[in-house]
């Protein structure tokens, strides 16, 4: 059984430590846990490993956030991975910082990465794990906020939160979406 975990983010040093790149950070933690490295490949960087006997592909798309669907579709088709074995990890402005919310389906909630995935896959029925980044910005400053770096208070808690999200993704691989949602949502 194969699984595809996609951490959304933007390539380039200027985006590396921004809120919008939290998907990349979670993907990197999963690869570290699986003791595998990322290699440059079609549509991004891929790490391949095994978790409890299941093949796990961890992808960081290099398409920029707004075109993430192209990378997801390519790897789904290339590796013949069913929709129910895909997890998308992304940031979420609506949730308080560090809040974990996993869902089996849903709208894009205004997130351009999810919007593109929905358009390319022609469905909203895939698992997504949202990392709360809060909405601590003044009117008209959303882009600056999501593309901004973490504040000191967030930095102190970030490592622990990334670890929790990594565990939730691997739980999804082994225990399935419903058990994982019950164990991790809101934590």
C-alpha positions in Angstrom: 0.0 0.0 0.0 1.3 3.4 -1.0 0.7 6.8 0.6 1.5 10.3 -0.7 2.0 13.1 1.9 2.3 16.5 0.3 3.6 19.5 2.3 2.6 22.7 0.6 5.0 25.6 0.4 7.0 27.8 -1.9 10.5 27.2 -3.2 13.3 29.6 -2.6 15.3 30.9 0.4 13.1 34.0 0.8 10.1 31.7 1.7 12.0 29.0 3.7 10.9 30.1 7.2 7.6 31.7 6.4 4.2 30.7 7.8 3.1 29.7 4.3 5.8 27.1 4.2 4.8 25.1 7.3 3.8 22.2 5.0 7.4 21.9 3.8 8.6 21.9 7.5 6.2 19.1 8.4 7.3 17.1 5.3 10.9 17.5 6.3 10.2 16.2 9.8 8.4 13.2 8.4 11.4 12.4 6.2 13.7 12.8 9.2 11.5 10.4 11.2 11.6 7.9 8.3 15.3 8.4 8.0 15.2 9.3 4.3 16.4 12.3 2.3 14.7 14.4 -0.3 15.9 14.1 -3.9 15.1 16.5 -6.8 12.5 15.0 -9.1 9.6 16.0 -11.3 7.5 18.7 -9.8 9.6 19.0 -6.6 11.6 17.1 -4.0 10.6 13.6 -3.0 11.6 11.4 -0.1 10.5 7.8 -0.1 10.4 5.5 2.9 8.5 2.9 4.8 6.3 3.2 7.8 5.1 0.0 9.5 5.4 -1.8 6.2 3.7 0.8 4.1 5.4 2.8 1.4 5.3 6.6 2.1 6.2 9.2 -0.5 6.7 12.7 0.9 6.6 15.5 -1.6 7.5 19.2 -1.4 6.2 20.6 -4.7 8.4 23.1 -6.5 5.5 24.6 -8.4 4.8 27.4 -5.9 1.7 27.2 -3.8 -0.8 28.3 -6.4 0.1 25.5 -8.8 0.4 22.6 -6.3 -2.3 20.6 -8.0 0.0 19.8 -10.9 2.5 18.1 -8.6 -0.1 16.2 -6.7 -1.8 14.9 -9.8 1.5 13.9 -11.5 2.6 11.8 -8.5 -0.8 10.3 -7.9 -0.9 9.0 -11.4 2.8 8.1 -11.7 2.7 6.0 -8.5 -0.9 4.9 -8.9 -1.9 6.2 -5.5 -5.6 6.3 -4.7 -7.2 9.6 -3.5 -7.9 8.2 -0.1 -4.2 7.6 0.5 -3.2 11.2 -0.1 -2.6 13.8 2.7 -2.1 17.5 2.0 -0.4 19.5 4.8 -1.0 23.3 4.7 -1.3 26.4 6.7 -4.6 27.9 7.9 -5.4 31.4 8.9 -8.7 30.6 10.6 -7.1 28.4 13.2 -5.2 29.6 16.2 -1.4 29.1 16.1 -0.4 25.5 16.2 -3.9 24.1 16.1 -4.2 20.8 14.2 -7.2 20.1 12.1 -7.5 17.0 9.9 -10.4 16.5 7.6 -11.2 13.9 4.9 -12.7 16.5 2.6 -13.8 20.1 2.5 -13.5 23.4 0.7 -10.3 25.3 0.0 -11.4 28.0 2.6 -9.7 30.6 0.4 -6.3 28.8 0.4 -4.8 29.1 -3.1 -2.8 25.8 -2.8 -6.0 23.8 -1.9 -8.0 25.8 -4.5 -5.6 24.7 -7.3 -5.5 21.0 -6.0 -9.3 21.0 -6.1 -9.4 22.4 -9.7 -6.7 20.0 -11.0 -8.1 16.9 -9.2 -11.7 17.9 -9.9 -12.6 17.0 -6.3 -12.4 18.2 -2.7 -12.5 14.6 -1.3 -8.9 14.2 -0.1 -7.4 14.3 3.3 -5.9 17.6 4.5 -4.1 18.5 7.6 -4.3 22.2 8.5 -1.7 23.9 10.7 -3.2 27.0 12.4 -1.1 30.1 11.8 -3.8 32.5 13.3 -4.9 35.7 11.6 -2.9 38.2 13.6 -2.6 40.9 10.9 -4.3 44.2 10.1 -6.7 44.6 7.2 -5.0 44.3 3.8 -1.9 42.7 5.2 -2.7 39.0 4.8 -0.1 38.4 2.1 2.6 40.0 4.2 1.5 37.9 7.2 1.5 34.5 5.5 4.8 35.2 3.8 6.2 36.6 7.0 8.4 34.8 9.4 7.3 33.4 12.8 7.4 35.7 15.8 9.5 34.8 18.9 6.6 33.2 20.8 5.6 31.0 17.8 9.3 30.0 17.3 9.4 28.7 20.8 6.5 26.3 20.2 7.1 25.5 16.5 9.4 22.5 16.9 6.9 20.7 19.2 4.0 21.5 16.9 5.8 20.2 13.8 6.6 17.0 15.6 2.9 16.6 16.5 1.8 17.2 12.9 4.4 14.7 11.6 3.0 12.1 14.0 -0.5 12.8 12.8 0.6 12.2 9.2 2.2 8.9 10.0 -0.9 7.9 12.1 -2.9 8.6 8.9 -0.7 6.1 7.0 -1.1 3.4 9.6 -4.4 4.0 11.5 -6.5 5.7 8.8 -8.2 9.0 8.7 -11.0 8.5 11.2 -8.8 7.1 14.0 -6.2 9.9 13.4 -8.9 12.6 13.4 -10.2 11.3 16.8 -6.7 11.1 18.3 -5.2 14.4 17.0 -7.8 17.0 16.0 -7.7 20.2 18.1 -4.6 19.0 19.9 
